[in-house]
Amino acid sequence: MNDQQLPTLALTLGDVAGIGPEITVRTLLDHPDLRAVCKPVVVGDAASLRKAAEVLGRDPGCIRVVDSPEDATGDAALVEVIQDGPELGDVPYGELDPRAGDAAARFVMTACALAREGRVSGIVTAPLNKAAMHAGGHNWPGHTELLAHEFGVKNFSLVLSAGELYFFHLTTHVSLRDAIEGVTPERTDSVLRLVGSFARALGRPDEAIGLAGLNPHAGENRLFGDEDADVLAPAVERARAAGINAVGPLPADALIPAAVKGKWKFVVVCYHDQGHAPFKAVYGDDGVNITVGLPVVRVSVDHGTAFDIAGKGIAREASLVLATRRAAELAPAWHEVWETARAGEVS
């Protein structure tokens, strides 16, 4: 693949009081092989990147400010960054700072604008701090909802991924009470369609999709609730009638261990911790977070800002490297996923 064919990826810097700048510098300087699959350009703050370079014992001169994605050279010896807003080099590490929270949200908004203009093919996000983002005046539950707002979409899903395993979520950053109410026929139908389109984009149209039950033992024939029988099971039947190889609802405590052992590649869970807790326990830094349902691919690290170790030069970049690589892999085939998501918006 020549340089003209490589997808350009916008890497948002995240909260500069956290480990985002350090792992970004390490990702772009220590993994030159990434330049064979993408052209990365950071959307963020040059001063914070220079400070991180110094923490890591690197030459801060490797940070190069560019005016646009088109100006990025893809030089593996450089971290090329679009400066977004005022410099933030004086933001202290490890402390909640409204300036950093505002900037983290703004970096994402700028990346989304570049994507809407067709100037980048995907977005890779370093972690932001939700409390800092709120203190900075941006009251979104997290990255996923901010991205959905910026692209004006309603049919989307947070997806955790490690290797060939993908966990889709019916609900995410809401209370457990709201999650139960959010498991509706309409939402279940739309997510199963998204999984089906995603499977096709990966060249696996016939791969089985396991849907986890909402209640213990998937309701145990209504002994532990009616939602599995009344909402989830009919949605599976509708999906199968549409040519999607959905199965379930299945008891989550059986489905998820089986998926970890390789029996399932695509899993749909009902709420945040049903997916996140076991996934992070097993995969840690080997996982990434994908937002399916946006017009461009977005992949994120599957960890937080790590204020406790920020500025110490010990943060590991493995998840950001994996996120960048995964975004580069998915970008060329993303059109089909987006078309299905968009069809779900109007259906």
N, C-alpha and C positions, 0 to 999 in steps of 0.2 A: 504494500500500500504506500503510494507516494504522499508527499506532504499535502498536496492539494486534496487528497481523499481523506486525510485524517480528520476525525471529528474534533472541533475546537470545544474544549470544556471550560466552563467558568467555575473556578474553585472559590467558594465564599469562605472568608477567613474565620467566621464565627466570633465568639466573644474574645476580645484581645486580652482580657484579664485571665483567661484560661490557657489551655495547652494548644489552642488552634494555631497560633503563629509558629510554635515549635514543630508541631507535626507536619505543618505545611512546608516549612523549610526542609525538613528531613525527607519528606516525600519527593520533593522536586529536585533536590540535589543528590540524594543517595540512591535514587532508582532511575537511572538514565534510560532503562529499558521501557519506561512508560512513554518516552517520546516516539517509540516505534508504533504506538497504538493511538496516540492522541496528541493534540497541541494544547497544553494547559495554560490558562492565564488566571491569575488570582484577582478576585474583586475584593478589595480590602484596604489595608493601611500599610504603606511602605515603612513608616517609622516603627511600627510594631514588629514587622518582619525583620528589620535591621536589628532591633533589640533582641529578637529571638535568635538571629544568626550569631550575635555576640555571645549569648548564653551558651550556644552550642559550639563555640570556638571556631566559627566560620567567618569568612571575610564579609562584612556587611555590604561591601561593594558588589556582591552577587545579586543584590536586590535592584532590579531595573524597573523604573516606572514607564508604562506605556499608556498611550491615550485611548487605545481601542483594542479589541481582540485581533483586528486585522494587522496591528503593528507588532504583535508578539512573534518572535522568531522561532520559538520552540527549542532554543539553545539549552542543552541539559546542564550547562554550567551556571545558568541564571534562574532566578525566581522573578518572573515578569508579572507585574501587578498594575492593575488600574486603580489609581488612588480615588477613593470614594469618600468625600467629606474631609473634615479637618484631621490633622495628624493626631495620633493617640498614643504616642510614645511615652507620655507621662502617666498613663493609666497603670496603677500598680497591679502586679500579679496577685491573684488569689483573693481579690476583694470584689464584692458586688458593686458595680459602678454603672449608673444610668447612661453615661456616655458610651460605654462599651455595649450596653444592651441596645441602645438606639442604633449604634453603628452595625451591630450584628444583623438586626432586622433590615437595615438599609442596604447592606451588602447583598442580601437575598433579593430585595426588590430590584436593585440594579441588574443583578444576574437575570432575573425574570424578564426585565425590559429588553435586555440583549437577546434573550431567547425569542421573545415575541417578534423582534425585528429580524430574526433569522441569522443573527451574527454569531451565535454559539449553538452547538448541537445538543448540549446537555449541561447539567448543573451538578456539582459535587459540593456538599456542605460539610464544613467543620462544625463542631458543636457550639451551640449558643446556650446561654443560661436564661431560663424562662423568667425567673424573678427579675433579673437585670433588664431583660427585654420589656417586661411590664413597667419597671421603674423608668425606663426610657420612653414610655408612652405608646408602646405597641402591645395591645392586649390580646394576643393570640395564644391559644393553648400550647402551640409549638410550631416547629418548622412546617410540618405537613399542612396545617390549616392556613398558615401564611402563604405558602406556595399555591394552595388551591384558590385562595382569594385573589392573588396576583394574576392568575390565569383565568379566573372567572369560571371555575369548574365545581361541580357538586358530586359527580360520580368518580370517586377516587378511593384508593385503599393504601394504607401503610403496609409494606411488605418487608419482613425480615428475611434475609437470605444468607446462607452459608453453603458454599459449594453449589450443588445442584438442588438444594432444598430451599423452598420458598414458603413462608408463613404469611398469608393474607389475613387482614383483620376486618371484621364487620364493624366494630366500633373501636375507638382508641382512647383519646384523651378526654374522657368523661367519667363521671362517677359510676360506680357499679349499678346503682339504681337506674341511672339514665342509660347505661349500656343495655340493660335488660329491655328497656322500652325501645331502644334503638335497633334491636334485632327484629326488623319488620320484614314482611314478604318482599317489599320493594327493594330494600337494602340488600337482602340476601340474593335476590335475582340479579341485581346490578353487579355485585361482587363476583358471583359465579360467572357472569359473562366476561368480566375483566380477567379472571383467572384463565378462562378458556381462550381469550384472545392472546394473553401473555404466553400461554403454552404453545399456541400456533406460531407466535413470533420467535419462539425458541426452537421451532421445528419439532414439537412434540404434541401434535393435535390430539392424539389418542391417550395421552397420559392421564391416569386416574387422579381425581381431585378429591381428597378426603375432607369432609366437613365435620368439624367437632361439634358435639352437642353442647347446648347452653347449660343444661343442668347435669348433676351427677348421673353417670351411667346413661347419658342422653335421654334422661327422663324416666327410664325403666318402665316403659309402658304406662306413662302418666302417673306413676307413683310419686315422682319428684318434680312435677310440673308439666304443663301442657305445651310449652313453647316448642319443644322438639318435634312433637307430633303435629302441631297445628301450623307452625311457621316453617321450620327447617325442612322437614320431610317433603312437604309439597313443593318447596323451592327446588329441591334436588330432582324431583320428578319433572318439573318444568325445564330444568337445565338439560336433563337427559333427552327430553323430547326435542330440544333445540340442538342436539348433537354434541353436548358437552358431557364428558365422562365423569360426572359428579357421583360421589358415593356418600351415604350417610343419612342422618347424623349418626356419628360414631362417638362412643365414650372418649372424652379427651384424654383420660389417663391411660387408655390403650392406644389411641391414634398417635399421640405425640411420641411416645417411646418407640413405636413402630417406625415412625418417620425418621427419627434419629438413627435407627438401625438400617435405613435405606429402603424400606418398603414403599414409602410415599415420597414423591418429589414436591407435590403441591398440597398444601394444607390450608384450610380456612378455619380460623378461630373466631370466637364470638366477642371477646373483649381483651383489653390491653394485657393484663397480667396472665391470662390464659395462654397467650403466645410469648410475651416478653420474658416472663420468669423462667420457664424451662429453656427457652432459646439462649438467653444470656448465660444461664448456668452451664450449658453444654459448650457453647461456641465462643463466648467472650470476644476477644479481638478478631476472631476469624469470621465475624458476621458483619453485614452491612444492612442499611435501611434504604429501601427503594420506594418511591412514590409512584404507583401505577394509576394512570388516569389523567396525567398532565400531557400537554402537547409535545414536551421534550422529556427525555429521561432525567430523573433526579435520583442520585444515590448519596447516602450520608454514612458517616461513621456510626457505629452502634454503641457509642459511649458518650459520656458527658464532658463538661469543661474541665473537670479534675482540678479545681482550684487548689486542692491540698498539695499538688506537686507542680503547679504551674511555675515556670521560671527556673526550675531546678535542672532542666536539661535531661530529664530521665523519662519523659513521656514517650511511649512507643507509637510509631506511625503506621503500624501494620494495617489497621482498619481503614485509614485514609488511603493508603496505597491500594488496598483491595477495592475500595469504593471507586477510586479513579479508574482502575482497570475494568471494573464491572460496567461503569458508565460508558466507557469506550466500546466495550463489547456490545452493549444493548442499543446504542445510539442508531446504528444503521437500520435496524429492524423495528424501530419504535413506532413507525407510522401506523402499522396495523393495530397496535395496542391503543393508540390515541383515537383512531377511527372508531373502534368499538366503544371506548369510553364516551366519545362524543355522541354516538348513536344512543347510548344509554341516557344521555342528558335530555334528549328530545322524545324518547319513547314513553 
